[in-house]
Amino acid sequence: MHAMIERTDLRNSNYELDIRYTVQVHRLIMGLIGIWPNLEKPPKLTRFLRGLVRTACCFLLSFNLIPWTLYMFLIVDTFKSRLRMTGALCFYSMVPAMYCTLMLREDRIKECMRHMQEDWRNVQDTNDRRIMLDKAKAGRFILICTTLFLFISGFTYRLIQPIARGKIVIGNVTIRPLVQGNYFIFFDPQLSPAYEIVFSMHLVTGIVIYVVKTSVCGITALFTMHACGQLKMLAVWLENLANEDQWSKDRVVALRLAAIVVHHVRIRKFLHQIQNVVGEMCFIEIIGSTLVLCLLGYYVITGWERNDALSFMTYAIMLVSFTFNIFILCYIGEVLSSQGSKVNTTCCTIDWYCLPSKEARCLVLVIAMARYPTKLTAGKVIDLSFSSFGAVIRTAMAYLNLLRTVTL
C-alpha cells in the first residue's frame, strides 16, 4: 500500500499506453471536427489544418440550417407542414450551439486531460490500475454505442429515405429527392450539377452533425468514467484503512488518511472541472431533445395514420436513437452519483474501532466531505440521473398529448 502513501513519488511505467487506450476512440472521433485538444503547442501547419476543419464544419452546419429555416418560413405556408419541419429545426439549431460550446471550452478540456494524465502517471498499485482500465473501457463502450445509434438513425433519414422515395413527377416537372426541403436563393438545387453537389454536401453535413452529438456524449463519458474510477479507488483505500500490521500503525494510518484526504479533494476539483466543461452542452441536449422527442413521437403517429411505412420506420428509429442518447447522459450521471454514495457508505461502515483513537477522530472530516453529493448537472439546473430521464420522457409525452389535441 506504499503506492498509495507516496503516490507523487511513483510513476506508472505503462501510463502512455494506458492514456492512449483511454482516449484512442475519443481522439479519432473528435479530431474529425477539429476539437480534440493538443496538450502541447502544435506546429503551425497543425493549427492551420485544425482551423480549416473548424471553418468547414461551421460552413456545413450553416449550409444545413439557413436554407432549411428559409424554406420553413418563406415557402411553407401551412401550420401542419411547418410543424413537420420544427423537429429538424430544433435539432439543427442545437448542434451548432453545442459545437461552438465545445470550441469555447477547449482550454477547460485541456485542464481535464492534464488531470487525467497525471492520475494515470501516478497510479502504481495493480488493483488501482485495473479499476481505472475498467472505467476507461466503459467510457469507450459508451462512445462506440452512441456513435452507432446516431449514425444508423441519421443515415436512415439522410440517405435511405430520400433514395427509397425516389423521384416525384408533377405534370411535366420531375422533382429529384433531396435529404430535406431547402430554399436556395441563388440557384435551383434540382438542376445538375447543383443537385449532386447539394445531395453530397447534405451527407457530409450529416457526418459533422452526428460527430458533434457523439463528441458531447463522448467527452462527458470520458471524464465522468475516469472520476468514477478515482472514487472507486478511494472506496477501496477506505476499506483497507484498518488492515495494517500493528508495527508503526499510528504513522501508517496517519499517512494513509492524509493520502485519502488529498485524493478526495483532487477528485472534487476534477468533478468541478467536468461540470464546467459539459454542463452547458448537457443542458442544450436535455432541453432540445425533450422537444425533439415530442415532435418525433408526433411524426411516428402521423406516419402510422397515413400508412406511410417509410416515414414511420425512419422516425421510429430516430426516436429510439434520441431516447438512447438522453438515457446515456442520465446513466453517466447516475453511475457517478452511485459511486459517490458508495464512498459515503464505505466511510461510515469501515472498521473505525480498529484504528488508533487519534486517527479515528480524523475520519469525521472524511465522512463530512463524503456526504457532500457527487452528481453531474445539466447547466446546474437538472441533475443527470435515472429520475431525470423519467422526467424528460414524461414531459415529452405530455407535450405530445397536448400537440395531438391541438392538431386534431
N, C-alpha and C positions, 0 to 999 in steps of 0.2 A: 504493500500500500504506500510505499515511499514515493511512488509516481504521483500520487495524489497530493502528498505533502509538499513536494518540491517541483511542482509542475513547470514553473518558469525556467528551471534549470535543465529540463529534459526535453528531448526533441523526438518526434516520430520520424523515423528514417524513411517511412513509406508515405509521408504526408503528400508529396507531389502526385503520386499515383492515386491516393485517396481523394484528393481535391479534384483531380481530373475526372475520376469516376463520378463524383458528386455532381459536377456542373457540365458534364460532357453533352448531354442532350439539351440542356438549357442554353448552352453556348451556341449550339448548332441552330436551334430554332430562333433565338433572339438575335443572333447575328444576321439572319436573313433580312431583318428590318432595321439593322444598324443601331440597336440599343443595348448590345452586350458591352458592359463597361471594360475598359482597359485599365488595370490597376497601375501600370507603369505608363509613362508618357509615350504614346505610339509615334512612329515616324510620320513625316508629313504626308506621304503617299497614303498611309492607312487612314489618317484623319480626313484626307480629301475624299477617299472612296466611301468612308462612312457618311460624310456629309452629302455625297452624291446619292447614296442609297436612301438617306432620310428625305432628301428633296424629292426623289422619285416616289417614295411612299406617300408623302403629303400630296403630291400631284395626283396620284392614283385615287387616294381617298376623296379628294375634291372632285375628281372626274366622276366618281361614283355618286357623290352626294348632291352636287349642284344640279346636274341635268334631271335627276330624279325629283328634286324639290320643284324645279321649274315646271316639269311635266305635271306634277301633282296639283300645283296651284294655278297654272296658266292654261293647261289643256283639259284636264279632267274637270267636269262641271257638276257631277252628282255626288251626293253625300256618301252613298254606299261604295262608289268607285274610289273616292278618296280614303274611305275607311279601310279598304283593302290595301291601300298603299301606306297607311300610317305606321304599321308594324315595321316595315322596312325603313321608313324614315327615322323612326326612333333608334333602330339598330345602327343605321348608317351615321347617325349623329353621336351615338355612344362611342363608337370605335375611334374616330379622330380625337375625341376628348381623352380617351384612355391612352392613345398613342402620344399625345402631347404631354400628358402627365408622366408617362414613362421617360420621355426625354428630359423633362424638367427635374425628375428625381434621380438623374444619373449619379450625381455626387453622393447621394444618400445610399444608393445601391452599392456604390464602391465601398462605402464605410461598412456596410453589412458583409460584403465579400471579404474585406480585410479581416473582419471579426471572425468569419468562418475559417479563413486560412490560419489565423492564429490558434484557433481551437484545434484544428487538425494537426498543426505543427507541434502543439504541446501535449497531445494525448500520448500516453505511454503504456498504460495498462491494456492488456489484450482484451479484457471484457469491455472496457470503455470503448475501444476501437470497434469492437463488434457491434455495440449498441449504435454508434454513430453511422456505421456502414448500413445497418438495417434501416435506419431512418433515411439515409441518402437513397437507398433502393426504393423506399416508399415514395419519396419525392419524385424520382424518375418515373415510377409506375403511374403516378397521378398525372404527370405531364403527358406521357405517352397516351394514356386513355383519353384525356381531354382532347388531344390533337386528333386522334382517330374519330371521336364522336363529331367534332366540329367539321372536319374535312369531309366526312361521309355525308352529313346533313347539308353542308354548304354546296358541295358539288352536285348533289341531287337536285338542288334548287337552281344552280347556275349553269349546269351542263346537261344533265339528263332531261330535266323538264322541258327546256326550250327545244331540244332535239326531238324529243318524243312528240311534242305538239305539232311540229312540222310547219310548213308554210300555210298561210291563210290567204285565200283568194276572195276578194270582194270586188265583184264586177270584173273590170279589166286590170285591177291593181292586185299585185301579189305582195303580201307582207311577209318578209322573212323573219324567223323568230330571233328575238334578242333576249338576253337574260332578264331585262326589265324595261319598263316604259321610260323613255328618255326624251328630253326636248333639247336638241342641239340647234342653237340659233343660226350658226353659220354654215351648216351642211346637213344633207339628208343622209341619215345612217343606213337607209335601205339601198343606196347605190354602192356599187363596187368601185374602188376597194375600201370605201369607208365602212361598209358593213363588216367585212372581215377584220378590219383594224379594231373597230369598236367591240366586236364579239371577243376578240383575243384579249383586249385590254380589260374587259369585264372579268374574264377568267383570271388574269394576273392580279387584278384588284381583289378578287375573292381570296387568293392566296394571302395577300397582305392583310386583309380583314381577319381571316381566321388565325393567322400567326400572331396578330396583335392580341386577339382574345385569348389565345393559348398562352402567350407570354405573361399576361396578367395572372392567370391561374398558376403558371409555372413558377414565377418569381415568388408568389405567395407560398406555394408548396415547398420550394427550395429552402427559404429562410425559416418558415414555421416548423418544418420537419426537423431541421437542424436544432432549433430551440427545444423541440420535444426530446431530441436525443440528449441534449445537455441536462434537461430536467430529469430524465430517466437515470442518467449517470448520478445526478445529485441524490436521487432517492436511494440508489444502491449504496452510495457512500454513507448515507444516514443509517441504513440498515446494518452496515458493518461497523458502525461507530464504536459499539461496545465490545467488538470481537477482537480485542488486542490482548497480548500476553501481559502478565502482571508487571514485568520489569519495565521501569521507566514509563509506566502507564500515564501518569499525570502529564508528562511532556508530550507523549504521542497523541493523547486525546486533545490536548490544547492545540497542537499543530493541525490535527485533522479538523477540528472545529473551525480554526482560522481559515483553512483551505475551503471548507464548505461555505462559510460566510462570504469569502471573496468571490467564489464561483457563483454563488446565488446572486450577488449584486451584479456580477458581469452578465448573467442571464437576463436579469431585469433590464439592464441597459440595452441589451440586444433586442428584447421584445419592444422596447420603446422605439428603437430604430426601425424595426419591422413595421410598426404601426404608422410611422411617418412615411414609409415608402409606399405601402399598399392600401392605407386607409381610404384615401380619396377614390382610388380606382375600384376598390370593392364597393364603395358607396354608389358609384356610377353604375357598376354591374348589377347590384341588387335592385336599385330603383328602376333602372331601364328595363331589366329583364322581367320585373314584375308586370310592367305594362306590355312588354312583348309577349309574355306567356298568355296574358289575357287575350291579346289580338290573335295569336296563333291558335288558341282554342276556338275562337270565333271562326277563323279561316277553315279549321278542320271540320267544324259543324256545317258551315255553308257548303263546303266541298262535298260532304256526305249528302246534304239535302239536294244538291244539283246533280247527284250521281256522277260527279267528276272524280274518278278514281285516282287519276294522276295528281290532281291538286290535293286530294285528301291524303294520299300517301306522302307526298312531299312535305306538307305542313305537319303531318303527324311525326315524321322523322325529325323535323326541326324542333317540334315541341319537346320530344324526348331529349334532344341534344341540349336545348336551353335549360330544361329541368335538371339534367345531369350536371351542367356547368354550375348552376346555383348550388346544387347538392354538394358538389366537390368543395366549393368555398366554405360552406357551412360545416362540412365534415372536417376540413382542416382546422377550423376554429374549435370544433368540438373536441378533437384529439388534443389540441393544445390545452384547453380548459380541463380536460380529464387528466392529463399528465400533471398539471399544476395541482389538481386536487389530490393526486396520489402522493405528491411531495408533502402536502399538508398533512395527509393521513399518516404518512411514514414518520413525520416529525413527532406526532402525538402518540405513536404506538411503539416506538423503539424502546429497548430495554434501558431507559434512562437511569434506573436504580443501580445498574452495574457500573455507572461512571463515578469518578470522584465527585464529591459534593460540589466543589467549586465549579468544575466544568459542567456539571448537570444544570446548575443555575443559568449558565450561558445559553442553554437550549431555549430558554424563554424568548430570547430575542430572535432566534432562528424560527421558532414557531410563529411568532408575531409576523415576521416577514413572509413566511409561507402561507399565512392565512389571507394575504392580500390576493384578490382574484387574478388569475392568469387567463387572459382572454384576448381575442382579436376582434376588433370592431370595424364596421364599415362607416368611415367618416366620424367615428366616436358617437354615432347615433344608434346603430343597430349592432348588437352582438352577433357574431357569426357562430351559430350553434344549430343543433337539430330543431330546437324550438323555433328559431328564426326561420328555418327552412319551411316548417309547417305554417308559420305566419305568412310567409311570402306566397305559398301555394293557396292558402285560404283567401288572401287578399286578391290574388289574380282571379280566382274563381268567382269571388264576389263582384269584381268589375265585369267579368264575363257575363254573369247573370244580369247585371244592370244593362250591359250593352245589348244583350239579346232582347231584353224588354223594350229598349228604346227603338231598336231596328225592326221589330215585328210589325 
